[in-house]
């Protein structure tokens, strides 16, 4: 096994999942808990963005953010069963990280905006916040499906890798 996901990335991942789940579950009946979970999610995203520039190799955006053409080619390869295994995030996974970070950031930001004098009681902003939260939840479902598919296709437990931080070494044809 080789180290891939550093302790910060792993802690961030599970803390963001938990804070999003708490915010979602508390949205209708526990405003204080909902707000706190939203602020935690927003803060986690902010720190992760910084880590994406200064963290170790596999945490850096430069390692996993790829061009739209590369992402499309990879998704097409998934469709025909010829996608390559990546040690870090594959192109689709990298794109999902960027989109999820943006969705959670936008959801947290609109939630915060609703606490300001300028937007207090704004039904339009509440609607935007709700649409963003639902979109983020749909992205989480897509993320989980992608993890399950990649785990099956490459015979590698990616959930375990995000817990322990290690994956099996690159084999011929894998992308390091």
N, C-alpha and C positions, 0 to 999 in steps of 0.2 A: 504494500500500500504506500502511496505517496501523499504528502500533505497538499491539499488544494485550498480548502476553505479555512481561513484564519479564524481565531476565536471571536474577533469582533464581528465578522460577517455572519458567523453562525448565531451569535447572540442577537445581533440585529434582526436576522431573518425570523427567529422564533418570537422575539419581542414584538416585532411589527405584526406578525400573524396574530399574536395574543391581543395586542392593543386594538387592532382592527375588529377582531371578533367581539371584544368587550364593547367597543363603540357600537357595533352593529346590534348586539343583543340588548344594549341598554338604551337604544335610541327612542323608544316609545314611553319608557317609564322611569328612567333614572337619569335625569338631565345632568346632575353633577358628575356622575360616573361617566356618562357619555362624553361630556366636555373634557374631562381629565384624560380619558382614553384617546380622544381626538388630538389633544395637545401632545400626548406622548407619541402618537403616531407621526405627527408633524415634526416633532423634534428628532425622532429617529431618522426620518427621511433626510432632514437637513444634515445630520451627522454622517449618514451614509453617502450623501453626495460629496462631502469633503473627503471621506475615506476612498471614494472612487477616483480621487486624484492623487492621494498620498499613501494609500494602503499598499499591501504587498501585491505581487503580480496578478493573481487571479481575482483580486478585489477591484482592480483598476478598470475604469471604463474603456481605456485604450486597449485593454485585452479582449473585451467582449462586445463592445459596440461596433457593429459592422454596417456597411452600406445597405440601403434598401434592396439593391439588386442581390447582394449576398444572402440576405434574409429570405427573399423570394425564392432564390435558387435552392436554399436549404429546405424550405417548406415543400417545394416541388419534389425534392429528393425524398422527403418523408412520404409523400404521396406514392412514390414508386418503390419505396422500401430500400433506397440506396444511400440514405444519409450516413455521414461519417460520425464516429464517436469523437467527442471533444473532451479533453481533460478538464478544462474550465467550462464556461457556459457555451453552448452551441449558439449559432446565430439567432435562432428563434427564441431561445432562452434569454439571450442578451437583450433582444428587442422587448421581450416581455418585462424584463427588469426595468427598463427605461419607462415603458408605458405604465407599469404598476407604480413606480415611484412618482410619476407625474400625476396619476389618478389619485393616489393617497394624499399627495401634497395639495392638489386642488381641492379635494374634499375637506382636508383639515383647514385650508385657507378660507374656504367659503363658510365653514363652521365658525371660525374665528370672526369673520366679517359680520356674521349675524349678531355678535356681541357688541359691535360698535354702534355708536349713536347714529351714524349715517345709514346703517342697514338694519337697525333693531326693528323686528316685526315685519320685515320684507318677505312677503309670500313668494315673490319671484326668486329671491335669493335662496329661500328655503327649498323651492322646487329645484333650482340648480344644484344645491347641496345634495338633495335626495337623488337626483339623476346621477350625479358623480359617484355617490356611495353605491348605488345599484350597479353602475358600470364597473366600479372597482370590484364588487363582488363577482360579477360575471368574469372579469379578468382573472380573479383568484381561481374560479372554477376551470377556466381555460389553462391556467398555469398548472393546476393539479393534474389535469388530463395530459398535458405535455410531459410532466414529470413521470406519470405512470407509463405513458407510451415509450419515452426514452429509456426508462428503467427496464421495460420488457424487451425492447429492441436490442439494447446493448448489454442485456443480462447484468445489470448493475443497479443496486438499490440506492437511488439518489437521495431518498429521505434519510437513509442511514449515513450517507456521505455528508449531508448537511448537519447531522448530529455529531459525528466523530471527526469530520473535517478531512477525511482521506478517501481516495479512490484508487482503483488498481492502476498500475503504470500504463503508459501508452503502448499499444501493440502496433504492429505494422498497419498502416492505413489510418490510424487515429491522428487527431490534430492536437498537438500539445499546447 
